Amino acid sequence: MKDKFFIDTNIFIYSFDKTSPVKMLKAQSIISQALEKNNGFISTQVIQEFANVATRKFINPMKPKDLRIYMDEVLFPLYSVFPSFELLGKSLEIHERYKYSFYDSMIVAAAIISGSNILLSEDLKDKQKIEGITILNPFLS
C-alpha cells in the first residue's frame, strides 16, 4: 500500500488473535508495512484502547513491561495524532453528519487530521468516503 493510512485499534488487537489466524496474519502484515514504509498512523485513542484490551481482555493479558515494549517498538513510531481542540471539533462534526458514535467519530477525525487517504477498520462502513479518506475493511476479500 503506497497511500498514507490510519490504523484503527482492531487491527492491533487482531495481530495477537491466534483464534483468527487469517486476520492475525493480515493485521501483522499491515502493521509491519506501516513501520517499514513509515506510512501508517495512529492516535492517542488507538493506544489507549489497545492498552485496555491487551491488559484486560486478551486470553493471556499482556504484562505492563511487555505492553511498554510493544508501545516503544510498534505504537509510538506510528503515533501522529494527539489530543487537540481541532480533533474534538472535527469529531463532533463527523458524529453529527455521519451518525457514527463519538468514539468512532474520533477515529475518523484522527485519520483525516493525520493526512491519511485510507482508514483501515473492521468496525466502520467499508468503502465510505469522508473528507478525503476512504474507509476500508482490510479483512474483506
C-alpha positions in Angstrom: 0.0 0.0 0.0 1.6 3.3 -1.1 -1.1 5.6 0.3 -0.9 7.0 3.8 -3.2 5.1 6.1 -4.6 5.3 9.5 -4.9 2.1 11.5 -7.9 1.5 13.8 -7.4 -0.3 17.1 -9.0 -3.6 15.9 -6.0 -4.2 13.6 -3.6 -4.2 16.5 -5.9 -6.5 18.5 -6.2 -9.0 15.7 -2.4 -9.0 15.3 -2.4 -11.0 18.6 -5.6 -13.1 17.9 -4.5 -16.7 17.4 -8.1 -17.8 17.2 -8.4 -15.9 13.8 -5.1 -16.8 12.1 -6.1 -15.3 8.7 -7.0 -11.9 10.4 -3.9 -12.2 12.6 -1.5 -12.5 9.6 -3.3 -9.8 7.7 -3.1 -7.4 10.7 0.6 -8.2 11.3 1.3 -7.5 7.6 -0.4 -4.1 7.8 1.5 -3.1 10.9 4.8 -4.3 9.5 4.3 -2.3 6.3 3.3 0.8 8.3 6.5 0.5 10.3 8.8 -0.3 7.3 7.4 2.3 4.9 6.5 4.9 7.6 3.1 5.4 6.0 0.8 4.3 8.8 -0.6 6.4 11.6 -2.4 6.1 14.9 -3.8 8.4 17.6 -3.9 8.6 21.3 -7.2 6.8 21.3 -5.8 3.8 19.5 -3.0 3.5 22.1 -5.5 3.8 25.0 -8.0 1.3 23.5 -5.2 -1.2 22.7 -3.6 -1.0 26.1 -7.0 -1.5 27.8 -7.8 -4.6 25.7 -4.3 -6.1 25.8 -4.0 -5.9 29.6 -7.6 -6.9 30.5 -9.2 -8.9 27.7 -6.5 -10.9 25.9 -6.7 -14.6 26.6 -3.2 -14.1 28.1 -3.3 -10.5 29.2 -0.1 -8.5 28.5 2.1 -7.7 31.4 2.8 -3.9 31.8 6.5 -4.4 30.9 5.5 -6.3 27.7 3.0 -3.6 26.8 5.7 -1.0 27.3 8.0 -2.8 24.9 5.2 -3.1 22.3 4.4 0.6 22.7 8.0 1.6 22.3 8.6 -0.6 19.2 5.3 -0.5 17.5 2.7 2.0 18.7 4.9 5.1 19.4 6.6 5.0 16.0 3.1 5.2 14.4 1.7 7.8 16.8 1.0 11.0 15.0 -2.4 12.4 16.2 -2.5 13.9 19.6 -5.5 15.3 21.6 -6.4 18.8 20.5 -9.4 21.1 20.1 -9.2 20.5 16.3 -9.6 16.7 16.9 -12.6 17.2 19.2 -14.2 19.7 16.9 -13.8 17.5 13.8 -15.1 14.5 15.8 -18.3 16.4 16.7 -18.8 17.4 13.0 -18.4 13.8 11.9 -20.6 12.5 14.7 -23.4 14.9 13.7 -23.1 14.5 10.0 -22.4 10.7 9.6 -24.1 9.5 12.8 -21.1 7.4 14.0 -20.6 7.1 17.8 -18.5 9.8 19.3 -15.5 7.4 19.7 -15.8 6.1 16.1 -16.0 9.7 15.0 -12.8 10.4 16.9 -11.1 7.7 14.9 -12.4 9.1 11.6 -11.3 12.6 12.6 -7.9 11.4 13.6 -7.5 9.7 10.2 -8.4 13.0 8.5 -6.0 15.1 10.7 -3.2 12.6 10.1 -3.3 13.3 6.3 -4.2 9.7 5.5 -6.0 8.7 2.4 -7.3 5.4 3.9 -8.7 4.4 7.2 -8.3 0.7 7.9 -11.1 -0.5 10.2 -13.3 -3.5 10.5 -15.8 -1.5 12.6 -16.8 1.2 10.2 -18.6 1.3 6.9 -16.4 -0.3 4.2 -15.7 2.0 1.2 -17.4 5.0 2.7 -15.6 8.3 1.8 -15.4 11.1 4.4 -13.5 14.3 3.7 -10.7 12.8 1.6 -10.4 9.4 3.3 -11.8 6.1 2.3 -12.7 3.6 5.0 -11.6 0.1 4.1 -12.1 -3.2 5.9 -8.8 -5.0 5.3 -10.3 -8.3 6.3 -12.8 -8.4 3.4 -11.6 -10.4 0.4 
